[in-house]
Amino acid sequence: MSFLRDTYAENMQRDSTEAQRLDEQFHLLTENIGYLLHPSVRVKMHPQARVADIATGTAAFLRDLARNWPDAILHGYDISTALYPPSRILPGNVSLHILDARRDVPVSLWGQYDIVHVRLIAAGLAASEWGRTIRNLAKLLKPGGAMQWEECDFTNVRHLPGRPDSTTGAATTIGLMFLTAMRPRFEHGWNRLAAEMRNVGLVDVHTEAVSVDRVYDTRPRLTANGMRAMFSWARLHAARGSQGALTMRQIDDLERKAYADIQSGCYVTFDIHVAWGFRPE
């Protein structure tokens, strides 16, 4: 059935290793963004606020939010439960559910949330699905409710030398391979969020962009985190025998050289785009 197609799993594993990587990625991106909720959105939080986190994955956003809002009602939605953490480690006010945001959301969820949050869903959406998905999710908002959405411009990924003697060759090679394969997904979304939010009737829509390497101390960890994602992707396609895939030996050799690049001071840079808007009262 097409509405259950898990496009993320077509390119990445859904397992405990990937869950750990995604948790680290979430916290590193948040550190560089500088906030969990933009101040304009945060004012919509109150002790019993209702929040929906879409494509929640490991529920990292909700687990962070619950620390300061223990009485809020926090719901996570994803197309797959494979990355959900064990219920025993979830805060008591967090619950996780199944939802395909590309399809019409149930009428029972319309107008139920003060805040709808989304981060990094581009890998799961085709170019033609952005407008419909944003329209679907806007229906979840209460009058006056806020939507906040973060997407990265991975089409502008560069691996740069952090020192005069840094090497970047292997890191750049795997980066270009990954981007070439994923470009049809990554070239949309980050540059369309504001317009699509306005198209579905949200108001007071704003955007900002920050560099992923804004916080200097996060550079090595973010670069290594991205490497783990790209080499996991490469091994998945090698194991499947995908056309043009590297051999496992080639992957091992390139990975060794890429991590040597990081040790030499190579770091990754690209922009994180944040968009937010409000349903009219």
Backbone bond lengths (Angstrom), bond angles and torsions (degrees), N, CA, C in turn:
res aa  C-N    CA-C-N  psi(-1)  N-CA   C-N-CA  omega(-1)  CA-C   N-CA-C  phi
1 M - - - 1.468 - - 1.523 109.20 -
2 S 1.319 118.52 124.95 1.451 121.93 -169.71 1.518 113.03 -62.84
3 F 1.341 118.01 -31.39 1.459 118.44 -175.26 1.526 112.32 -72.06
4 L 1.352 117.51 -11.96 1.456 120.37 175.66 1.516 112.40 -101.37
5 R 1.318 117.45 8.03 1.459 120.82 -179.80 1.525 109.57 -64.25
6 D 1.321 115.81 122.01 1.457 121.93 -177.63 1.523 108.17 -97.90
7 T 1.333 116.63 89.78 1.456 120.44 -175.46 1.524 112.50 -69.38
8 Y 1.332 117.78 -25.43 1.465 120.13 175.90 1.529 109.66 -61.76
9 A 1.322 117.17 -43.44 1.460 121.42 -177.30 1.522 112.76 -70.11
10 E 1.326 117.45 -11.29 1.454 119.74 176.02 1.525 111.67 -72.31
11 N 1.333 116.26 -20.13 1.461 119.78 -176.62 1.523 114.52 -126.18
12 M 1.319 117.62 -15.35 1.459 120.87 -178.76 1.519 109.92 -136.63
13 Q 1.337 115.60 150.43 1.456 120.09 176.13 1.525 109.76 -74.41
14 R 1.304 115.58 146.50 1.468 120.60 169.67 1.533 106.32 -108.89
15 D 1.332 116.17 88.72 1.459 120.64 -177.90 1.521 109.16 -146.86
16 S 1.330 117.31 -178.48 1.460 121.00 -175.05 1.527 111.84 -65.35
17 T 1.336 117.23 -33.81 1.469 119.93 178.37 1.523 110.82 -64.51
18 E 1.335 115.97 -43.94 1.458 119.74 178.58 1.523 110.96 -67.95
19 A 1.325 117.45 -34.97 1.462 120.39 177.31 1.520 110.95 -61.22
20 Q 1.326 117.09 -43.33 1.462 120.26 177.97 1.520 111.28 -63.95
21 R 1.345 116.83 -40.64 1.465 120.10 178.33 1.516 110.84 -63.73
22 L 1.335 116.97 -42.89 1.462 120.38 -179.43 1.530 111.82 -65.35
23 D 1.317 117.31 -38.47 1.467 119.77 176.24 1.522 110.82 -60.55
24 E 1.334 116.12 -46.10 1.465 119.82 179.19 1.527 110.32 -63.58
25 Q 1.334 116.86 -44.45 1.463 120.74 178.95 1.515 110.96 -58.41
26 F 1.334 116.78 -43.57 1.464 120.57 -179.50 1.519 110.86 -57.63
27 H 1.313 117.30 -48.62 1.461 120.50 -176.12 1.532 111.63 -69.78
28 L 1.322 117.63 -35.42 1.465 120.16 178.56 1.531 111.03 -68.89
29 L 1.319 117.11 -41.83 1.465 119.83 177.11 1.522 110.74 -64.41
30 T 1.332 116.77 -42.35 1.459 120.21 179.93 1.521 110.90 -62.38
31 E 1.324 117.21 -39.35 1.461 120.17 178.51 1.519 111.25 -61.32
32 N 1.328 116.71 -38.95 1.459 119.50 179.42 1.523 112.42 -77.07
33 I 1.336 118.35 -33.77 1.462 120.55 174.51 1.521 110.11 -64.26
34 G 1.324 116.05 -43.00 1.464 120.63 176.63 1.514 114.53 102.74
35 Y 1.322 118.31 -1.46 1.465 121.39 179.27 1.516 109.08 -162.06
36 L 1.329 115.20 156.89 1.458 121.34 172.47 1.524 109.75 -84.91
37 L 1.323 115.87 -45.27 1.459 123.19 173.15 1.520 107.86 -123.37
38 H 1.333 116.22 133.52 1.463 119.36 175.99 1.531 108.53 -59.52
39 P 1.340 117.83 143.43 1.470 119.82 -178.70 1.532 113.99 -50.46
40 S 1.333 117.94 -34.62 1.470 119.91 178.84 1.521 112.19 -67.58
41 V 1.328 115.93 -28.03 1.461 121.28 179.18 1.519 110.53 -88.28
42 R 1.315 116.20 -36.46 1.465 120.91 -176.84 1.542 112.15 -58.97
43 V 1.323 116.92 -29.06 1.468 119.03 -179.56 1.534 111.57 -65.24
44 K 1.310 117.07 -15.47 1.461 120.51 177.41 1.532 112.09 -80.63
45 M 1.342 116.03 -11.44 1.463 119.42 176.35 1.523 109.69 -76.48
46 H 1.314 116.08 139.37 1.460 122.30 171.86 1.525 106.18 -146.22
47 P 1.314 119.57 170.35 1.473 119.77 -171.05 1.525 115.10 -52.34
48 Q 1.344 118.02 -34.82 1.468 120.01 -179.90 1.529 112.37 -110.50
49 A 1.322 116.51 27.70 1.467 120.29 -179.05 1.532 110.82 -60.14
50 R 1.312 114.89 149.35 1.460 121.82 175.91 1.525 108.59 -108.59
51 V 1.338 115.98 125.42 1.464 121.71 -174.65 1.523 109.44 -127.70
52 A 1.333 116.21 133.66 1.467 122.18 174.02 1.523 108.69 -112.24
53 D 1.318 116.89 126.17 1.466 122.80 175.30 1.520 107.40 -109.02
54 I 1.338 116.45 117.18 1.456 122.48 -173.72 1.528 110.04 -97.19
55 A 1.333 116.08 142.70 1.469 121.75 -172.31 1.527 108.67 55.58
56 T 1.304 115.06 49.30 1.469 122.20 -168.78 1.513 113.40 -67.46
57 G 1.326 118.71 -25.53 1.459 120.74 177.04 1.519 112.61 61.45
58 T 1.326 116.20 -110.08 1.466 121.65 -179.95 1.522 112.43 -88.56
59 A 1.319 117.13 4.64 1.472 122.93 -178.42 1.519 112.65 62.36
60 A 1.328 117.13 27.32 1.466 120.73 -178.70 1.525 111.33 -59.84
61 F 1.337 117.40 -41.36 1.459 120.83 179.92 1.528 110.78 -60.69
62 L 1.316 116.83 -48.00 1.466 120.60 -177.22 1.521 111.39 -68.32
63 R 1.304 117.69 -37.03 1.460 119.92 178.55 1.527 110.83 -64.51
64 D 1.339 116.20 -38.33 1.466 119.33 175.66 1.519 111.10 -67.09
65 L 1.327 116.53 -44.91 1.467 120.93 -177.32 1.524 110.84 -62.57
66 A 1.317 116.48 -36.36 1.467 120.72 -176.50 1.523 112.76 -64.67
67 R 1.316 118.12 -22.96 1.467 120.41 -179.27 1.521 111.55 -61.16
68 N 1.323 116.38 -37.30 1.463 120.54 -178.54 1.520 113.57 -101.72
69 W 1.333 116.92 -9.80 1.458 120.57 -176.94 1.525 109.20 -133.26
70 P 1.327 117.62 69.21 1.470 120.91 -173.89 1.520 114.13 -68.82
71 D 1.328 117.72 -16.27 1.465 120.31 -178.83 1.525 112.62 -105.85
72 A 1.332 116.80 -0.75 1.459 119.80 176.59 1.528 109.72 -70.56
73 I 1.311 116.26 157.93 1.468 122.11 178.00 1.518 107.27 -101.36
74 L 1.343 116.67 109.91 1.458 122.61 -169.87 1.525 110.13 -116.47
75 H 1.322 115.90 115.42 1.466 122.23 -177.07 1.524 109.79 -115.77
76 G 1.322 116.22 128.92 1.451 121.46 174.47 1.520 110.57 -107.02
77 Y 1.342 115.99 140.93 1.460 121.41 -179.18 1.524 109.51 -129.64
78 D 1.323 116.13 139.08 1.455 121.25 175.90 1.521 108.60 -153.58
79 I 1.321 115.60 162.46 1.457 120.41 179.06 1.523 111.54 -77.55
80 S 1.351 116.38 -18.03 1.457 121.98 -178.99 1.524 109.76 -136.29
81 T 1.311 115.99 147.85 1.468 121.09 176.38 1.525 111.92 -93.46
82 A 1.337 118.05 0.67 1.466 121.22 -168.79 1.527 113.45 -62.20
83 L 1.323 118.50 -28.94 1.466 121.39 -179.16 1.526 112.66 -98.21
84 Y 1.315 117.41 -1.04 1.464 119.42 -179.42 1.528 110.50 -62.73
85 P 1.316 118.04 136.09 1.466 120.12 176.87 1.518 110.38 -73.16
86 P 1.327 116.89 162.32 1.473 119.02 176.63 1.520 110.26 -58.79
87 S 1.310 116.65 141.86 1.462 120.92 -177.29 1.526 111.80 -59.16
88 R 1.327 117.14 -26.38 1.465 119.99 -177.12 1.528 112.64 -67.34
89 I 1.333 118.00 -21.05 1.469 119.11 179.78 1.525 111.82 -99.93
90 L 1.316 117.10 -2.38 1.466 120.24 178.53 1.521 110.18 -80.30
91 P 1.340 117.28 137.94 1.468 118.84 170.89 1.524 110.45 -56.32
92 G 1.303 116.69 151.77 1.450 121.07 -174.98 1.511 114.69 -62.27
93 N 1.334 117.67 -22.29 1.470 119.93 -178.37 1.529 112.83 -96.47
94 V 1.337 117.23 11.03 1.464 122.25 178.06 1.525 109.36 -108.62
95 S 1.321 116.77 128.93 1.462 121.19 173.18 1.526 108.77 -132.68
96 L 1.332 116.48 147.10 1.461 122.28 -173.38 1.521 110.19 -119.84
97 H 1.358 115.10 141.39 1.452 121.51 -171.72 1.525 109.96 -140.68
98 I 1.328 115.81 169.76 1.463 122.62 177.00 1.527 109.39 -96.71
99 L 1.341 115.59 134.11 1.467 120.71 175.13 1.521 108.45 -159.18
100 D 1.323 116.24 132.07 1.458 122.26 171.39 1.523 106.89 -99.46
101 A 1.332 116.57 103.95 1.463 121.19 -174.17 1.516 112.84 -67.13
102 R 1.323 117.63 -13.22 1.465 120.31 178.22 1.524 112.05 -76.46
103 R 1.328 116.04 -16.85 1.462 121.58 -179.34 1.524 109.84 -101.79
104 D 1.321 116.61 162.20 1.463 120.27 176.56 1.524 109.85 -55.68
105 V 1.341 116.06 130.04 1.456 119.04 179.55 1.528 109.34 -77.12
106 P 1.322 117.54 150.15 1.469 119.73 -179.66 1.523 111.59 -57.15
107 V 1.317 116.57 140.89 1.460 121.74 179.65 1.524 110.95 -58.50
108 S 1.323 116.57 -29.20 1.470 120.32 -179.17 1.525 112.53 -64.43
109 L 1.353 117.52 -16.87 1.465 121.14 179.87 1.530 112.67 -97.13
110 W 1.315 117.81 -8.49 1.459 120.10 -178.08 1.537 110.13 -61.96
111 G 1.322 115.05 134.50 1.456 120.91 173.93 1.516 114.72 65.23
112 Q 1.342 117.46 28.19 1.460 120.29 -173.85 1.531 114.23 -101.28
113 Y 1.341 118.30 -10.40 1.464 118.54 -168.59 1.529 113.23 -125.20
114 D 1.341 114.31 139.44 1.459 121.03 174.33 1.523 111.09 -75.18
115 I 1.331 116.42 -32.91 1.460 122.13 -179.73 1.522 109.06 -138.60
116 V 1.321 115.81 133.92 1.462 122.86 169.48 1.519 106.87 -115.50
117 H 1.324 116.34 125.21 1.461 121.64 -176.87 1.527 109.95 -120.67
118 V 1.336 115.73 139.53 1.462 121.97 177.32 1.527 107.91 -138.90
119 R 1.335 115.78 138.91 1.465 119.53 173.17 1.529 109.74 -141.50
120 L 1.329 115.26 128.58 1.469 123.95 171.30 1.530 113.01 54.87
121 I 1.315 114.39 68.01 1.466 120.68 177.38 1.526 111.30 -108.89
122 A 1.342 117.66 0.05 1.463 121.90 -172.68 1.523 112.80 -58.60
123 A 1.339 117.29 -36.22 1.461 119.43 -178.20 1.523 112.08 -64.16
124 G 1.320 116.94 -16.94 1.457 120.66 -178.05 1.510 114.86 -104.44
125 L 1.345 117.60 2.90 1.470 120.12 -175.90 1.520 111.07 -122.85
126 A 1.325 115.85 137.33 1.458 121.30 168.99 1.526 108.95 -81.86
127 A 1.324 116.34 162.87 1.464 120.96 -177.64 1.525 111.89 -55.48
128 S 1.333 116.61 -37.45 1.461 120.71 -175.70 1.520 113.26 -76.62
129 E 1.346 118.16 -7.54 1.462 120.69 -172.79 1.525 114.20 -98.21
130 W 1.331 117.92 -7.31 1.462 119.15 -174.48 1.523 112.87 -64.50
131 G 1.324 116.79 -50.29 1.463 119.50 -177.14 1.514 112.18 -60.06
132 R 1.332 116.46 -45.13 1.459 120.42 -179.01 1.526 111.02 -65.16
133 T 1.329 117.19 -40.33 1.461 120.83 -178.79 1.527 111.12 -65.24
134 I 1.325 117.14 -43.98 1.464 119.97 179.15 1.521 110.54 -65.74
135 R 1.322 117.39 -38.06 1.470 120.39 176.42 1.530 110.86 -63.13
136 N 1.320 116.35 -42.84 1.464 120.27 178.57 1.526 111.16 -59.40
137 L 1.332 116.28 -46.62 1.461 120.42 -174.32 1.525 112.00 -74.06
138 A 1.327 117.14 -29.42 1.468 119.65 177.09 1.533 110.73 -62.96
139 K 1.335 117.52 -27.09 1.462 120.82 179.13 1.527 111.90 -65.52
140 L 1.327 117.58 -20.67 1.460 120.83 -179.37 1.523 112.52 -72.23
141 L 1.339 116.74 -19.78 1.464 120.64 -172.00 1.528 112.84 -76.94
142 K 1.318 114.25 139.68 1.463 120.42 167.11 1.530 108.78 -69.52
143 P 1.319 118.89 158.71 1.469 119.83 170.44 1.532 109.54 -54.19
144 G 1.321 116.22 128.74 1.457 121.02 -177.40 1.512 114.33 85.79
145 G 1.347 117.08 -6.50 1.459 121.11 -178.98 1.522 112.44 -70.10
146 A 1.341 116.26 161.66 1.459 122.29 -174.18 1.518 111.62 -116.07
147 M 1.328 115.83 142.64 1.456 122.64 170.81 1.517 108.58 -112.72
148 Q 1.327 117.02 130.95 1.468 122.22 173.48 1.517 108.34 -125.60
149 W 1.337 115.40 133.97 1.465 120.64 -172.89 1.518 108.60 -140.12
150 E 1.327 116.71 130.40 1.464 121.61 177.41 1.525 110.50 -119.32
151 E 1.320 116.18 129.67 1.462 122.48 173.99 1.521 109.38 -136.39
152 C 1.322 115.94 148.59 1.468 121.30 179.71 1.525 110.00 -100.89
153 D 1.313 115.54 143.88 1.464 121.04 173.48 1.521 108.14 -88.37
154 F 1.328 115.85 82.82 1.456 120.37 -179.44 1.521 112.32 -73.13
155 T 1.346 117.87 -10.44 1.464 119.23 177.25 1.525 110.91 -71.25
156 N 1.317 116.86 -13.60 1.466 120.87 -178.09 1.532 111.59 -109.67
157 V 1.332 116.51 20.99 1.464 119.92 178.34 1.524 110.20 -64.36
158 R 1.323 114.79 131.49 1.467 121.01 174.02 1.518 108.34 -135.82
159 H 1.325 115.49 143.04 1.454 121.66 172.87 1.527 107.57 -106.05
160 L 1.322 114.69 115.87 1.458 121.48 -170.57 1.528 111.29 -112.99
161 P 1.337 116.99 153.61 1.469 119.89 176.10 1.522 110.71 -79.10
162 G 1.316 116.40 126.17 1.461 120.08 177.99 1.512 112.83 -85.48
163 R 1.340 116.54 -14.51 1.467 121.75 178.75 1.524 108.46 -138.71
164 P 1.317 118.28 162.35 1.470 119.82 -179.79 1.521 113.54 -58.00
165 D 1.343 117.71 -29.62 1.458 120.38 -177.27 1.527 113.21 -100.30
166 S 1.331 117.38 11.58 1.465 120.23 -179.94 1.528 111.15 -68.47
167 T 1.332 115.75 147.38 1.458 121.83 172.79 1.522 108.95 -109.76
168 T 1.317 116.43 148.68 1.471 120.80 -175.99 1.524 113.28 -136.50
169 G 1.327 118.50 1.46 1.458 121.54 -169.46 1.513 114.99 -60.77
170 A 1.327 117.76 -51.14 1.462 120.65 -176.99 1.520 111.16 -69.88
171 A 1.325 117.10 -40.50 1.463 120.70 178.22 1.523 110.25 -60.84
172 T 1.319 116.76 -42.89 1.460 120.75 178.58 1.525 111.08 -64.86
173 T 1.321 117.03 -38.72 1.466 121.21 -178.51 1.521 111.42 -62.87
174 I 1.329 118.36 -50.85 1.461 119.67 -179.41 1.528 110.40 -67.80
175 G 1.341 116.68 -33.97 1.456 119.85 177.52 1.519 112.05 -61.66
176 L 1.329 116.92 -43.03 1.466 120.63 179.93 1.525 111.45 -69.53
177 M 1.331 116.74 -35.95 1.465 119.58 177.53 1.524 110.83 -63.27
178 F 1.321 115.89 -45.90 1.463 120.65 -179.46 1.524 110.85 -64.53
179 L 1.332 116.33 -44.61 1.456 119.92 -179.20 1.522 111.53 -63.96
180 T 1.327 117.71 -41.01 1.456 120.74 179.54 1.524 110.92 -58.65
181 A 1.337 116.01 -41.28 1.461 120.05 -179.51 1.526 112.25 -72.36
182 M 1.321 117.00 -35.15 1.459 121.47 -172.46 1.522 114.11 -100.69
183 R 1.303 118.19 -2.19 1.469 120.44 -175.45 1.521 113.71 -53.59
184 P 1.347 120.06 -40.22 1.469 118.42 179.56 1.528 113.22 -57.66
185 R 1.322 117.69 -26.28 1.465 121.52 175.90 1.525 111.75 -86.37
186 F 1.335 116.11 -44.44 1.459 120.71 -168.36 1.525 114.68 -80.04
187 E 1.329 118.40 -15.34 1.458 118.46 -177.69 1.522 112.72 -84.55
188 H 1.326 116.66 2.83 1.462 121.28 178.51 1.522 110.43 -121.82
189 G 1.306 115.96 161.23 1.467 121.15 172.83 1.500 113.30 101.62
190 W 1.327 117.69 -69.16 1.456 120.82 -177.49 1.526 111.39 -57.59
191 N 1.324 117.20 -30.79 1.461 121.70 -177.69 1.525 112.97 -97.50
192 R 1.358 117.23 5.49 1.462 120.33 -176.71 1.524 113.08 -125.66
193 L 1.319 116.58 -5.52 1.460 118.96 -172.54 1.519 112.73 -58.35
194 A 1.328 117.28 -50.22 1.463 119.95 -175.51 1.528 111.45 -62.04
195 A 1.326 116.66 -46.66 1.466 119.96 -178.71 1.519 111.23 -63.05
196 E 1.327 116.96 -42.34 1.466 119.85 -179.41 1.526 111.28 -68.63
197 M 1.329 117.83 -35.68 1.463 119.99 175.98 1.528 110.57 -61.72
198 R 1.314 116.06 -43.83 1.471 119.25 178.45 1.519 110.72 -65.58
199 N 1.347 116.50 -37.65 1.465 120.43 -179.35 1.527 112.55 -60.98
200 V 1.330 116.85 -30.52 1.469 119.41 -178.68 1.519 112.08 -93.20
201 G 1.342 116.72 6.59 1.449 120.27 172.79 1.506 116.36 100.22
202 L 1.335 118.20 4.21 1.463 118.72 175.72 1.527 109.35 -72.25
203 V 1.325 115.79 151.06 1.460 121.27 -176.82 1.518 109.71 -123.90
204 D 1.346 114.06 168.15 1.461 120.67 -179.45 1.523 110.11 51.57
205 V 1.337 115.08 46.94 1.467 121.89 -177.91 1.523 109.43 -83.78
206 H 1.329 115.73 133.49 1.465 121.69 179.94 1.520 109.67 -136.72
207 T 1.315 115.12 158.68 1.457 120.81 175.74 1.522 109.50 -138.74
208 E 1.317 115.13 156.45 1.457 121.12 168.22 1.519 108.50 -150.21
209 A 1.309 116.28 158.56 1.459 121.50 179.04 1.519 108.97 -130.60
210 V 1.327 114.96 139.86 1.466 120.86 175.91 1.520 107.93 -130.62
211 S 1.316 116.17 151.41 1.450 120.50 177.77 1.517 109.99 -78.33
212 V 1.321 115.78 139.93 1.453 120.54 -178.76 1.527 112.41 -66.40
213 D 1.326 116.99 -16.58 1.470 120.34 179.38 1.530 111.57 -104.28
214 R 1.344 116.58 21.55 1.464 119.84 -177.54 1.518 111.55 -59.65
215 V 1.327 117.24 -41.90 1.465 121.37 178.27 1.531 107.42 -90.50
216 Y 1.298 116.07 109.26 1.466 121.37 -171.06 1.519 112.36 -54.99
217 D 1.326 117.03 -41.90 1.461 120.35 -174.13 1.523 113.69 -67.43
218 T 1.336 117.79 -15.25 1.465 119.79 179.79 1.526 112.46 -87.84
219 R 1.322 118.54 -9.01 1.464 120.52 -172.64 1.531 113.88 -56.18
220 P 1.341 119.61 -52.30 1.470 117.76 -177.87 1.524 113.25 -62.11
221 R 1.338 117.43 -40.46 1.462 120.30 -177.90 1.529 111.26 -69.38
222 L 1.328 117.64 -40.00 1.463 119.83 177.76 1.518 111.71 -65.64
223 T 1.311 116.38 -39.56 1.462 120.10 -179.94 1.517 110.47 -65.73
224 A 1.330 116.98 -44.69 1.467 120.59 178.19 1.525 111.01 -66.11
225 N 1.339 117.20 -36.94 1.458 120.90 178.30 1.525 110.41 -60.98
226 G 1.318 116.28 -44.28 1.461 120.03 177.93 1.511 112.34 -65.02
227 M 1.327 116.57 -37.07 1.465 120.01 177.19 1.525 110.78 -61.23
228 R 1.311 117.17 -42.29 1.462 119.74 179.70 1.530 110.36 -60.49
229 A 1.328 116.33 -40.07 1.462 119.49 178.54 1.526 111.03 -64.30
230 M 1.306 117.11 -46.51 1.463 120.02 -175.13 1.525 112.09 -69.13
231 F 1.314 117.85 -38.49 1.461 118.81 179.21 1.523 111.81 -75.75
232 S 1.316 118.19 -28.24 1.464 120.54 171.23 1.520 109.87 -63.45
233 W 1.329 116.25 -43.79 1.464 121.40 175.98 1.522 110.69 -59.62
234 A 1.340 116.97 -45.82 1.466 120.62 -177.88 1.532 111.02 -62.73
235 R 1.333 117.13 -41.66 1.473 120.01 -179.40 1.525 111.67 -69.72
236 L 1.325 116.58 -36.02 1.460 120.05 178.38 1.519 110.05 -60.60
237 H 1.329 117.04 -45.47 1.458 120.16 -178.07 1.523 111.80 -75.18
238 A 1.320 118.09 -29.82 1.463 120.02 173.70 1.524 110.32 -64.53
239 A 1.332 116.52 -43.53 1.462 120.73 179.92 1.526 111.55 -64.31
240 R 1.328 116.93 -31.46 1.463 120.78 179.42 1.523 112.56 -82.97
241 G 1.336 116.24 -11.10 1.455 119.73 -176.57 1.507 113.04 71.33
242 S 1.330 117.23 31.55 1.460 121.46 -179.21 1.521 111.00 -62.19
243 Q 1.308 115.33 147.46 1.459 120.27 -179.45 1.528 110.05 -60.04
244 G 1.336 116.04 130.85 1.452 121.35 177.74 1.518 114.56 81.87
245 A 1.332 117.93 0.18 1.468 120.47 -178.95 1.525 110.50 -69.45
246 L 1.335 115.59 146.91 1.450 121.17 173.34 1.524 110.01 -70.15
247 T 1.326 116.24 159.74 1.460 119.88 170.64 1.522 109.05 -78.18
248 M 1.320 116.48 161.48 1.455 120.05 178.80 1.526 110.74 -60.28
249 R 1.317 117.79 -37.05 1.470 120.46 178.64 1.526 110.49 -64.52
250 Q 1.327 116.63 -42.21 1.467 120.25 178.16 1.532 110.98 -63.66
251 I 1.317 115.53 -39.45 1.467 119.90 179.47 1.529 110.25 -64.56
252 D 1.327 116.71 -45.85 1.467 120.48 179.96 1.526 110.72 -58.97
253 D 1.321 116.71 -43.15 1.469 120.54 -178.91 1.525 111.01 -66.91
254 L 1.340 116.89 -44.87 1.457 120.49 179.93 1.521 110.74 -65.33
255 E 1.327 117.63 -37.81 1.456 121.24 179.60 1.529 111.04 -64.42
256 R 1.310 116.77 -43.52 1.469 120.19 178.15 1.527 110.25 -58.13
257 K 1.309 116.71 -43.99 1.467 120.49 -179.21 1.530 111.43 -69.93
258 A 1.339 117.26 -35.64 1.467 120.47 179.99 1.524 110.87 -65.21
259 Y 1.330 116.91 -42.45 1.466 119.07 178.39 1.522 111.31 -70.18
260 A 1.335 117.48 -28.41 1.467 119.77 172.18 1.526 109.92 -65.76
261 D 1.335 116.81 -36.55 1.467 120.16 174.70 1.529 110.32 -58.61
262 I 1.336 116.68 -46.25 1.465 120.09 -179.84 1.523 110.65 -62.08
263 Q 1.316 116.58 -42.70 1.464 120.19 178.04 1.523 111.44 -60.62
264 S 1.324 116.30 -30.17 1.469 120.16 -179.43 1.521 112.94 -79.23
265 G 1.341 117.09 -9.01 1.459 121.00 179.80 1.514 114.89 114.08
266 C 1.329 118.01 2.63 1.469 121.24 176.05 1.532 109.96 -63.17
267 Y 1.330 117.27 137.80 1.461 120.75 177.24 1.522 109.99 -141.10
268 V 1.331 115.31 158.17 1.455 121.37 -177.40 1.525 110.15 -98.55
269 T 1.325 115.39 148.13 1.463 120.37 173.85 1.523 109.84 -140.81
270 F 1.314 115.75 142.18 1.461 124.86 171.82 1.523 105.91 -166.61
271 D 1.314 117.42 174.89 1.462 120.61 -176.26 1.523 111.58 -103.57
272 I 1.346 114.57 143.20 1.458 122.69 171.98 1.526 106.93 -103.21
273 H 1.316 117.14 123.96 1.469 121.99 -179.95 1.520 109.59 -104.56
274 V 1.325 116.07 130.56 1.464 122.58 178.79 1.527 107.82 -118.09
275 A 1.323 116.54 130.28 1.469 121.66 176.13 1.520 108.81 -127.87
276 W 1.318 115.92 142.74 1.459 119.91 176.83 1.529 110.02 -146.02
277 G 1.315 115.63 150.95 1.459 121.73 178.72 1.510 109.48 -161.38
278 F 1.328 116.12 177.26 1.466 121.51 -169.09 1.522 111.30 -133.77
279 R 1.310 116.11 141.90 1.451 119.68 171.08 1.517 108.24 -74.92
280 P 1.320 118.40 134.86 1.480 119.53 179.28 1.521 111.66 -57.99
281 E 1.325 115.35 146.80 1.483 121.13 178.14 1.538 110.30 -62.58
